[in-house]
Amino acid sequence: MKTCSSCGRQVKEYAEFKCPSCEKSAIVRCKTCRETSNPYRCGKCGFSGP
């Protein structure tokens, strides 16, 4: 199971992509956070996105 980068919940269904800034860290987002545009932050470079 993965952890959502926005809300911190353990999720089975998610979208995963590399950080758009550093491309080194994986960003994981659950459906709820994607739909409500909850912010996320990259753990490596600090980039924040919607």
PDBQT receptor file of N, H, CA, C and O in Angstrom, charges set to zero:
ATOM      1  N   MET A   1       0.829  -1.183   0.000  1.00  0.00    +0.000 N 
ATOM      2  CA  MET A   1       0.000   0.000   0.000  1.00  0.00    +0.000 C 
ATOM      3  C   MET A   1       0.877   1.251   0.000  1.00  0.00    +0.000 C 
ATOM      4  O   MET A   1       1.964   1.260   0.576  1.00  0.00    +0.000 OA
ATOM      5  N   LYS A   2       0.398   2.286  -0.641  1.00  0.00    +0.000 N 
ATOM      6  H   LYS A   2      -0.486   2.279  -1.109  1.00  0.00    +0.000 HD
ATOM      7  CA  LYS A   2       1.122   3.556  -0.720  1.00  0.00    +0.000 C 
ATOM      8  C   LYS A   2       0.472   4.575   0.212  1.00  0.00    +0.000 C 
ATOM      9  O   LYS A   2      -0.657   4.381   0.661  1.00  0.00    +0.000 OA
ATOM     10  N   THR A   3       1.182   5.651   0.498  1.00  0.00    +0.000 N 
ATOM     11  H   THR A   3       2.100   5.808   0.133  1.00  0.00    +0.000 HD
ATOM     12  CA  THR A   3       0.672   6.729   1.335  1.00  0.00    +0.000 C 
ATOM     13  C   THR A   3       0.473   7.971   0.475  1.00  0.00    +0.000 C 
ATOM     14  O   THR A   3       1.370   8.368  -0.269  1.00  0.00    +0.000 OA
ATOM     15  N   CYS A   4      -0.698   8.580   0.578  1.00  0.00    +0.000 N 
ATOM     16  H   CYS A   4      -1.427   8.258   1.183  1.00  0.00    +0.000 HD
ATOM     17  CA  CYS A   4      -1.005   9.789  -0.182  1.00  0.00    +0.000 C 
ATOM     18  C   CYS A   4      -0.091  10.921   0.286  1.00  0.00    +0.000 C 
ATOM     19  O   CYS A   4       0.043  11.156   1.487  1.00  0.00    +0.000 OA
ATOM     20  N   SER A   5       0.531  11.617  -0.651  1.00  0.00    +0.000 N 
ATOM     21  H   SER A   5       0.423  11.426  -1.627  1.00  0.00    +0.000 HD
ATOM     22  CA  SER A   5       1.435  12.722  -0.333  1.00  0.00    +0.000 C 
ATOM     23  C   SER A   5       0.691  13.936   0.204  1.00  0.00    +0.000 C 
ATOM     24  O   SER A   5       1.298  14.790   0.850  1.00  0.00    +0.000 OA
ATOM     25  N   SER A   6      -0.601  14.028  -0.048  1.00  0.00    +0.000 N 
ATOM     26  H   SER A   6      -1.094  13.334  -0.573  1.00  0.00    +0.000 HD
ATOM     27  CA  SER A   6      -1.384  15.177   0.411  1.00  0.00    +0.000 C 
ATOM     28  C   SER A   6      -1.984  14.953   1.795  1.00  0.00    +0.000 C 
ATOM     29  O   SER A   6      -1.785  15.771   2.693  1.00  0.00    +0.000 OA
ATOM     30  N   CYS A   7      -2.713  13.859   1.979  1.00  0.00    +0.000 N 
ATOM     31  H   CYS A   7      -2.875  13.194   1.250  1.00  0.00    +0.000 HD
ATOM     32  CA  CYS A   7      -3.451  13.647   3.233  1.00  0.00    +0.000 C 
ATOM     33  C   CYS A   7      -2.786  12.654   4.172  1.00  0.00    +0.000 C 
ATOM     34  O   CYS A   7      -3.138  12.597   5.350  1.00  0.00    +0.000 OA
ATOM     35  N   GLY A   8      -1.834  11.872   3.681  1.00  0.00    +0.000 N 
ATOM     36  H   GLY A   8      -1.548  11.919   2.724  1.00  0.00    +0.000 HD
ATOM     37  CA  GLY A   8      -1.118  10.928   4.526  1.00  0.00    +0.000 C 
ATOM     38  C   GLY A   8      -1.824   9.607   4.772  1.00  0.00    +0.000 C 
ATOM     39  O   GLY A   8      -1.335   8.780   5.541  1.00  0.00    +0.000 OA
ATOM     40  N   ARG A   9      -2.978   9.395   4.127  1.00  0.00    +0.000 N 
ATOM     41  H   ARG A   9      -3.375  10.067   3.503  1.00  0.00    +0.000 HD
ATOM     42  CA  ARG A   9      -3.708   8.136   4.307  1.00  0.00    +0.000 C 
ATOM     43  C   ARG A   9      -3.082   7.022   3.476  1.00  0.00    +0.000 C 
ATOM     44  O   ARG A   9      -2.498   7.277   2.423  1.00  0.00    +0.000 OA
ATOM     45  N   GLN A  10      -3.208   5.789   3.953  1.00  0.00    +0.000 N 
ATOM     46  H   GLN A  10      -3.683   5.582   4.808  1.00  0.00    +0.000 HD
ATOM     47  CA  GLN A  10      -2.807   4.613   3.193  1.00  0.00    +0.000 C 
ATOM     48  C   GLN A  10      -3.852   4.389   2.106  1.00  0.00    +0.000 C 
ATOM     49  O   GLN A  10      -5.048   4.370   2.399  1.00  0.00    +0.000 OA
ATOM     50  N   VAL A  11      -3.425   4.221   0.865  1.00  0.00    +0.000 N 
ATOM     51  H   VAL A  11      -2.453   4.236   0.628  1.00  0.00    +0.000 HD
ATOM     52  CA  VAL A  11      -4.365   4.100  -0.249  1.00  0.00    +0.000 C 
ATOM     53  C   VAL A  11      -4.029   2.911  -1.136  1.00  0.00    +0.000 C 
ATOM     54  O   VAL A  11      -2.862   2.559  -1.314  1.00  0.00    +0.000 OA
ATOM     55  N   LYS A  12      -5.073   2.297  -1.688  1.00  0.00    +0.000 N 
ATOM     56  H   LYS A  12      -6.021   2.583  -1.543  1.00  0.00    +0.000 HD
ATOM     57  CA  LYS A  12      -4.911   1.203  -2.642  1.00  0.00    +0.000 C 
ATOM     58  C   LYS A  12      -5.009   1.725  -4.067  1.00  0.00    +0.000 C 
ATOM     59  O   LYS A  12      -4.297   1.256  -4.955  1.00  0.00    +0.000 OA
ATOM     60  N   GLU A  13      -5.885   2.689  -4.284  1.00  0.00    +0.000 N 
ATOM     61  H   GLU A  13      -6.463   3.070  -3.563  1.00  0.00    +0.000 HD
ATOM     62  CA  GLU A  13      -6.057   3.298  -5.604  1.00  0.00    +0.000 C 
ATOM     63  C   GLU A  13      -5.494   4.708  -5.550  1.00  0.00    +0.000 C 
ATOM     64  O   GLU A  13      -5.857   5.502  -4.682  1.00  0.00    +0.000 OA
ATOM     65  N   TYR A  14      -4.600   5.011  -6.490  1.00  0.00    +0.000 N 
ATOM     66  H   TYR A  14      -4.305   4.366  -7.195  1.00  0.00    +0.000 HD
ATOM     67  CA  TYR A  14      -3.896   6.290  -6.440  1.00  0.00    +0.000 C 
ATOM     68  C   TYR A  14      -3.304   6.630  -7.803  1.00  0.00    +0.000 C 
ATOM     69  O   TYR A  14      -3.240   5.792  -8.703  1.00  0.00    +0.000 OA
ATOM     70  N   ALA A  15      -2.876   7.873  -7.927  1.00  0.00    +0.000 N 
ATOM     71  H   ALA A  15      -2.928   8.554  -7.196  1.00  0.00    +0.000 HD
ATOM     72  CA  ALA A  15      -2.087   8.308  -9.079  1.00  0.00    +0.000 C 
ATOM     73  C   ALA A  15      -0.674   8.547  -8.555  1.00  0.00    +0.000 C 
ATOM     74  O   ALA A  15      -0.497   9.112  -7.476  1.00  0.00    +0.000 OA
ATOM     75  N   GLU A  16       0.324   8.122  -9.312  1.00  0.00    +0.000 N 
ATOM     76  H   GLU A  16       0.180   7.664 -10.189  1.00  0.00    +0.000 HD
ATOM     77  CA  GLU A  16       1.714   8.303  -8.894  1.00  0.00    +0.000 C 
ATOM     78  C   GLU A  16       2.501   8.914 -10.041  1.00  0.00    +0.000 C 
ATOM     79  O   GLU A  16       2.401   8.469 -11.184  1.00  0.00    +0.000 OA
ATOM     80  N   PHE A  17       3.287   9.939  -9.722  1.00  0.00    +0.000 N 
ATOM     81  H   PHE A  17       3.368  10.300  -8.793  1.00  0.00    +0.000 HD
ATOM     82  CA  PHE A  17       4.099  10.605 -10.736  1.00  0.00    +0.000 C 
ATOM     83  C   PHE A  17       5.339  11.180 -10.075  1.00  0.00    +0.000 C 
ATOM     84  O   PHE A  17       5.378  11.350  -8.856  1.00  0.00    +0.000 OA
ATOM     85  N   LYS A  18       6.354  11.480 -10.878  1.00  0.00    +0.000 N 
ATOM     86  H   LYS A  18       6.323  11.341 -11.868  1.00  0.00    +0.000 HD
ATOM     87  CA  LYS A  18       7.573  12.082 -10.352  1.00  0.00    +0.000 C 
ATOM     88  C   LYS A  18       7.334  13.561 -10.094  1.00  0.00    +0.000 C 
ATOM     89  O   LYS A  18       6.506  14.196 -10.748  1.00  0.00    +0.000 OA
ATOM     90  N   CYS A  19       8.068  14.095  -9.139  1.00  0.00    +0.000 N 
ATOM     91  H   CYS A  19       8.741  13.580  -8.608  1.00  0.00    +0.000 HD
ATOM     92  CA  CYS A  19       7.977  15.523  -8.834  1.00  0.00    +0.000 C 
ATOM     93  C   CYS A  19       8.248  16.315 -10.110  1.00  0.00    +0.000 C 
ATOM     94  O   CYS A  19       9.248  16.065 -10.782  1.00  0.00    +0.000 OA
ATOM     95  N   PRO A  20       7.374  17.272 -10.459  1.00  0.00    +0.000 N 
ATOM     96  CA  PRO A  20       7.575  18.049 -11.680  1.00  0.00    +0.000 C 
ATOM     97  C   PRO A  20       8.811  18.947 -11.628  1.00  0.00    +0.000 C 
ATOM     98  O   PRO A  20       9.291  19.393 -12.669  1.00  0.00    +0.000 OA
ATOM     99  N   SER A  21       9.325  19.213 -10.440  1.00  0.00    +0.000 N 
ATOM    100  H   SER A  21       8.935  18.850  -9.594  1.00  0.00    +0.000 HD
ATOM    101  CA  SER A  21      10.479  20.094 -10.313  1.00  0.00    +0.000 C 
ATOM    102  C   SER A  21      11.804  19.331 -10.361  1.00  0.00    +0.000 C 
ATOM    103  O   SER A  21      12.645  19.603 -11.218  1.00  0.00    +0.000 OA
ATOM    104  N   CYS A  22      11.994  18.368  -9.437  1.00  0.00    +0.000 N 
ATOM    105  H   CYS A  22      11.310  18.147  -8.741  1.00  0.00    +0.000 HD
ATOM    106  CA  CYS A  22      13.277  17.663  -9.362  1.00  0.00    +0.000 C 
ATOM    107  C   CYS A  22      13.271  16.313 -10.066  1.00  0.00    +0.000 C 
ATOM    108  O   CYS A  22      14.334  15.785 -10.392  1.00  0.00    +0.000 OA
ATOM    109  N   GLU A  23      12.100  15.750 -10.305  1.00  0.00    +0.000 N 
ATOM    110  H   GLU A  23      11.236  16.178 -10.040  1.00  0.00    +0.000 HD
ATOM    111  CA  GLU A  23      11.932  14.443 -10.943  1.00  0.00    +0.000 C 
ATOM    112  C   GLU A  23      12.645  13.313 -10.201  1.00  0.00    +0.000 C 
ATOM    113  O   GLU A  23      12.959  12.285 -10.801  1.00  0.00    +0.000 OA
ATOM    114  N   LYS A  24      12.902  13.492  -8.905  1.00  0.00    +0.000 N 
ATOM    115  H   LYS A  24      12.646  14.327  -8.418  1.00  0.00    +0.000 HD
ATOM    116  CA  LYS A  24      13.592  12.467  -8.120  1.00  0.00    +0.000 C 
ATOM    117  C   LYS A  24      12.671  11.759  -7.144  1.00  0.00    +0.000 C 
ATOM    118  O   LYS A  24      12.899  10.596  -6.809  1.00  0.00    +0.000 OA
ATOM    119  N   SER A  25      11.641  12.439  -6.686  1.00  0.00    +0.000 N 
ATOM    120  H   SER A  25      11.456  13.383  -6.958  1.00  0.00    +0.000 HD
ATOM    121  CA  SER A  25      10.739  11.892  -5.680  1.00  0.00    +0.000 C 
ATOM    122  C   SER A  25       9.415  11.503  -6.321  1.00  0.00    +0.000 C 
ATOM    123  O   SER A  25       8.958  12.152  -7.261  1.00  0.00    +0.000 OA
ATOM    124  N   ALA A  26       8.804  10.442  -5.809  1.00  0.00    +0.000 N 
ATOM    125  H   ALA A  26       9.175   9.915  -5.045  1.00  0.00    +0.000 HD
ATOM    126  CA  ALA A  26       7.492  10.021  -6.298  1.00  0.00    +0.000 C 
ATOM    127  C   ALA A  26       6.406  10.725  -5.490  1.00  0.00    +0.000 C 
ATOM    128  O   ALA A  26       6.455  10.749  -4.260  1.00  0.00    +0.000 OA
ATOM    129  N   ILE A  27       5.435  11.291  -6.183  1.00  0.00    +0.000 N 
ATOM    130  H   ILE A  27       5.395  11.272  -7.182  1.00  0.00    +0.000 HD
ATOM    131  CA  ILE A  27       4.272  11.912  -5.558  1.00  0.00    +0.000 C 
ATOM    132  C   ILE A  27       3.115  10.936  -5.725  1.00  0.00    +0.000 C 
ATOM    133  O   ILE A  27       2.834  10.488  -6.836  1.00  0.00    +0.000 OA
ATOM    134  N   VAL A  28       2.450  10.608  -4.631  1.00  0.00    +0.000 N 
ATOM    135  H   VAL A  28       2.679  10.972  -3.729  1.00  0.00    +0.000 HD
ATOM    136  CA  VAL A  28       1.302   9.694  -4.639  1.00  0.00    +0.000 C 
ATOM    137  C   VAL A  28       0.088  10.488  -4.187  1.00  0.00    +0.000 C 
ATOM    138  O   VAL A  28       0.131  11.161  -3.157  1.00  0.00    +0.000 OA
ATOM    139  N   ARG A  29      -1.004  10.413  -4.960  1.00  0.00    +0.000 N 
ATOM    140  H   ARG A  29      -1.039   9.866  -5.797  1.00  0.00    +0.000 HD
ATOM    141  CA  ARG A  29      -2.207  11.163  -4.604  1.00  0.00    +0.000 C 
ATOM    142  C   ARG A  29      -3.435  10.276  -4.693  1.00  0.00    +0.000 C 
ATOM    143  O   ARG A  29      -3.629   9.561  -5.677  1.00  0.00    +0.000 OA
ATOM    144  N   CYS A  30      -4.266  10.328  -3.652  1.00  0.00    +0.000 N 
ATOM    145  H   CYS A  30      -4.109  10.909  -2.853  1.00  0.00    +0.000 HD
ATOM    146  CA  CYS A  30      -5.510   9.564  -3.651  1.00  0.00    +0.000 C 
ATOM    147  C   CYS A  30      -6.560  10.300  -4.487  1.00  0.00    +0.000 C 
ATOM    148  O   CYS A  30      -6.385  11.465  -4.844  1.00  0.00    +0.000 OA
ATOM    149  N   LYS A  31      -7.629   9.610  -4.785  1.00  0.00    +0.000 N 
ATOM    150  H   LYS A  31      -7.772   8.664  -4.496  1.00  0.00    +0.000 HD
ATOM    151  CA  LYS A  31      -8.694  10.177  -5.618  1.00  0.00    +0.000 C 
ATOM    152  C   LYS A  31      -9.294  11.430  -4.984  1.00  0.00    +0.000 C 
ATOM    153  O   LYS A  31      -9.525  12.424  -5.672  1.00  0.00    +0.000 OA
ATOM    154  N   THR A  32      -9.543  11.385  -3.690  1.00  0.00    +0.000 N 
ATOM    155  H   THR A  32      -9.355  10.578  -3.131  1.00  0.00    +0.000 HD
ATOM    156  CA  THR A  32     -10.149  12.529  -3.002  1.00  0.00    +0.000 C 
ATOM    157  C   THR A  32      -9.263  13.765  -3.101  1.00  0.00    +0.000 C 
ATOM    158  O   THR A  32      -9.757  14.851  -3.403  1.00  0.00    +0.000 OA
ATOM    159  N   CYS A  33      -7.981  13.622  -2.856  1.00  0.00    +0.000 N 
ATOM    160  H   CYS A  33      -7.579  12.739  -2.611  1.00  0.00    +0.000 HD
ATOM    161  CA  CYS A  33      -7.068  14.763  -2.907  1.00  0.00    +0.000 C 
ATOM    162  C   CYS A  33      -6.905  15.294  -4.325  1.00  0.00    +0.000 C 
ATOM    163  O   CYS A  33      -6.739  16.498  -4.519  1.00  0.00    +0.000 OA
ATOM    164  N   ARG A  34      -6.951  14.416  -5.310  1.00  0.00    +0.000 N 
ATOM    165  H   ARG A  34      -7.086  13.437  -5.152  1.00  0.00    +0.000 HD
ATOM    166  CA  ARG A  34      -6.890  14.876  -6.698  1.00  0.00    +0.000 C 
ATOM    167  C   ARG A  34      -8.137  15.672  -7.046  1.00  0.00    +0.000 C 
ATOM    168  O   ARG A  34      -8.045  16.736  -7.657  1.00  0.00    +0.000 OA
ATOM    169  N   GLU A  35      -9.306  15.163  -6.660  1.00  0.00    +0.000 N 
ATOM    170  H   GLU A  35      -9.381  14.298  -6.163  1.00  0.00    +0.000 HD
ATOM    171  CA  GLU A  35     -10.569  15.822  -7.001  1.00  0.00    +0.000 C 
ATOM    172  C   GLU A  35     -10.742  17.159  -6.291  1.00  0.00    +0.000 C 
ATOM    173  O   GLU A  35     -11.353  18.075  -6.842  1.00  0.00    +0.000 OA
ATOM    174  N   THR A  36     -10.215  17.283  -5.083  1.00  0.00    +0.000 N 
ATOM    175  H   THR A  36      -9.719  16.540  -4.636  1.00  0.00    +0.000 HD
ATOM    176  CA  THR A  36     -10.369  18.525  -4.322  1.00  0.00    +0.000 C 
ATOM    177  C   THR A  36      -9.138  19.424  -4.417  1.00  0.00    +0.000 C 
ATOM    178  O   THR A  36      -9.074  20.460  -3.756  1.00  0.00    +0.000 OA
ATOM    179  N   SER A  37      -8.167  19.034  -5.231  1.00  0.00    +0.000 N 
ATOM    180  H   SER A  37      -8.219  18.192  -5.768  1.00  0.00    +0.000 HD
ATOM    181  CA  SER A  37      -6.936  19.806  -5.454  1.00  0.00    +0.000 C 
ATOM    182  C   SER A  37      -6.186  20.120  -4.165  1.00  0.00    +0.000 C 
ATOM    183  O   SER A  37      -5.653  21.218  -4.003  1.00  0.00    +0.000 OA
ATOM    184  N   ASN A  38      -6.146  19.151  -3.247  1.00  0.00    +0.000 N 
ATOM    185  H   ASN A  38      -6.579  18.259  -3.379  1.00  0.00    +0.000 HD
ATOM    186  CA  ASN A  38      -5.373  19.333  -2.018  1.00  0.00    +0.000 C 
ATOM    187  C   ASN A  38      -3.896  19.460  -2.370  1.00  0.00    +0.000 C 
ATOM    188  O   ASN A  38      -3.406  18.729  -3.232  1.00  0.00    +0.000 OA
ATOM    189  N   PRO A  39      -3.183  20.368  -1.724  1.00  0.00    +0.000 N 
ATOM    190  CA  PRO A  39      -1.767  20.568  -2.050  1.00  0.00    +0.000 C 
ATOM    191  C   PRO A  39      -0.895  19.392  -1.604  1.00  0.00    +0.000 C 
ATOM    192  O   PRO A  39      -1.226  18.672  -0.663  1.00  0.00    +0.000 OA
ATOM    193  N   TYR A  40       0.220  19.221  -2.300  1.00  0.00    +0.000 N 
ATOM    194  H   TYR A  40       0.489  19.807  -3.065  1.00  0.00    +0.000 HD
ATOM    195  CA  TYR A  40       1.223  18.219  -1.927  1.00  0.00    +0.000 C 
ATOM    196  C   TYR A  40       2.575  18.902  -1.918  1.00  0.00    +0.000 C 
ATOM    197  O   TYR A  40       2.740  19.965  -2.516  1.00  0.00    +0.000 OA
ATOM    198  N   ARG A  41       3.543  18.300  -1.243  1.00  0.00    +0.000 N 
ATOM    199  H   ARG A  41       3.409  17.437  -0.757  1.00  0.00    +0.000 HD
ATOM    200  CA  ARG A  41       4.894  18.850  -1.198  1.00  0.00    +0.000 C 
ATOM    201  C   ARG A  41       5.892  17.724  -1.438  1.00  0.00    +0.000 C 
ATOM    202  O   ARG A  41       5.768  16.636  -0.875  1.00  0.00    +0.000 OA
ATOM    203  N   CYS A  42       6.877  17.998  -2.279  1.00  0.00    +0.000 N 
ATOM    204  H   CYS A  42       6.978  18.881  -2.736  1.00  0.00    +0.000 HD
ATOM    205  CA  CYS A  42       7.944  17.035  -2.550  1.00  0.00    +0.000 C 
ATOM    206  C   CYS A  42       8.852  16.954  -1.324  1.00  0.00    +0.000 C 
ATOM    207  O   CYS A  42       9.282  17.978  -0.793  1.00  0.00    +0.000 OA
ATOM    208  N   GLY A  43       9.138  15.743  -0.883  1.00  0.00    +0.000 N 
ATOM    209  H   GLY A  43       8.789  14.911  -1.314  1.00  0.00    +0.000 HD
ATOM    210  CA  GLY A  43      10.002  15.542   0.272  1.00  0.00    +0.000 C 
ATOM    211  C   GLY A  43      11.469  15.804  -0.008  1.00  0.00    +0.000 C 
ATOM    212  O   GLY A  43      12.251  15.988   0.926  1.00  0.00    +0.000 OA
ATOM    213  N   LYS A  44      11.857  15.824  -1.270  1.00  0.00    +0.000 N 
ATOM    214  H   LYS A  44      11.222  15.674  -2.028  1.00  0.00    +0.000 HD
ATOM    215  CA  LYS A  44      13.266  16.025  -1.617  1.00  0.00    +0.000 C 
ATOM    216  C   LYS A  44      13.612  17.487  -1.888  1.00  0.00    +0.000 C 
ATOM    217  O   LYS A  44      14.615  17.988  -1.380  1.00  0.00    +0.000 OA
ATOM    218  N   CYS A  45      12.788  18.179  -2.688  1.00  0.00    +0.000 N 
ATOM    219  H   CYS A  45      11.973  17.772  -3.101  1.00  0.00    +0.000 HD
ATOM    220  CA  CYS A  45      13.141  19.555  -3.073  1.00  0.00    +0.000 C 
ATOM    221  C   CYS A  45      12.204  20.612  -2.491  1.00  0.00    +0.000 C 
ATOM    222  O   CYS A  45      12.498  21.804  -2.573  1.00  0.00    +0.000 OA
ATOM    223  N   GLY A  46      11.073  20.191  -1.901  1.00  0.00    +0.000 N 
ATOM    224  H   GLY A  46      10.835  19.222  -1.834  1.00  0.00    +0.000 HD
ATOM    225  CA  GLY A  46      10.147  21.143  -1.295  1.00  0.00    +0.000 C 
ATOM    226  C   GLY A  46       9.129  21.742  -2.241  1.00  0.00    +0.000 C 
ATOM    227  O   GLY A  46       8.330  22.587  -1.835  1.00  0.00    +0.000 OA
ATOM    228  N   PHE A  47       9.143  21.317  -3.505  1.00  0.00    +0.000 N 
ATOM    229  H   PHE A  47       9.792  20.631  -3.835  1.00  0.00    +0.000 HD
ATOM    230  CA  PHE A  47       8.166  21.826  -4.473  1.00  0.00    +0.000 C 
ATOM    231  C   PHE A  47       6.759  21.544  -3.970  1.00  0.00    +0.000 C 
ATOM    232  O   PHE A  47       6.486  20.458  -3.459  1.00  0.00    +0.000 OA
ATOM    233  N   SER A  48       5.867  22.518  -4.113  1.00  0.00    +0.000 N 
ATOM    234  H   SER A  48       6.090  23.400  -4.528  1.00  0.00    +0.000 HD
ATOM    235  CA  SER A  48       4.481  22.361  -3.692  1.00  0.00    +0.000 C 
ATOM    236  C   SER A  48       3.583  22.525  -4.904  1.00  0.00    +0.000 C 
ATOM    237  O   SER A  48       3.782  23.423  -5.722  1.00  0.00    +0.000 OA
ATOM    238  N   GLY A  49       2.597  21.655  -5.012  1.00  0.00    +0.000 N 
ATOM    239  H   GLY A  49       2.435  20.925  -4.347  1.00  0.00    +0.000 HD
ATOM    240  CA  GLY A  49       1.689  21.712  -6.154  1.00  0.00    +0.000 C 
ATOM    241  C   GLY A  49       0.253  21.463  -5.743  1.00  0.00    +0.000 C 
ATOM    242  O   GLY A  49      -0.023  21.077  -4.607  1.00  0.00    +0.000 OA
ATOM    243  N   PRO A  50      -0.653  21.686  -6.670  1.00  0.00    +0.000 N 
ATOM    244  CA  PRO A  50      -2.081  21.517  -6.390  1.00  0.00    +0.000 C 
ATOM    245  C   PRO A  50      -2.511  20.062  -6.364  1.00  0.00    +0.000 C 
ATOM    246  O   PRO A  50      -3.686  19.770  -6.141  1.00  0.00    +0.000 OA
TER     247      PRO A  50
